Amino acid sequence: CRKVFEHYMELEPVIASDEAQSETVEPGFDPAAIKLIGNVTGKPPLRGLLRHRGWRVARVTMPPLPDGGGRTIIAPAEVEIT
């Protein structure tokens, strides 16, 4: 399943900096992409340490769906006939 995922999707970090480095969260940041933890007081810009870079999908390349049945199959089962 992981190989299928890696074949069709490319991930990238939400924040490209190294973890444990100082990071500034600017006003208007996306709370779905950046979770503030710890002693969160005040409004951005806020400074803190990057604890996890986060991940998002950078690219999705899916094959065309077949007509009819099988539209919900991600990867077919394989049966080797001997």
C-alpha positions, 0 to 999 in steps of 0.5 A: 500500500505504501508503494502505491501511495508513493507512486501516486503522491508526492509529499513536502514539508509544511515548513521547510526549516529544520526541526528544533530551529526558531520559527516565526508564525506570521499573521494570517497563517493557516491553522489547518497547516500550522498547529500552535502548541505550548504557552500560546498567548497573544497574536501573530507574529509569534516566535517558537521552536519548530517541533514538527515540520508537518506534511502536505501533498505536493502532487497527486498523479492518479491514473484514469478511472476505468469505465463501469465497475472498479472505480473505487479500486486503488490497486487490484489484488494479484493472483498468480496462476500456476 
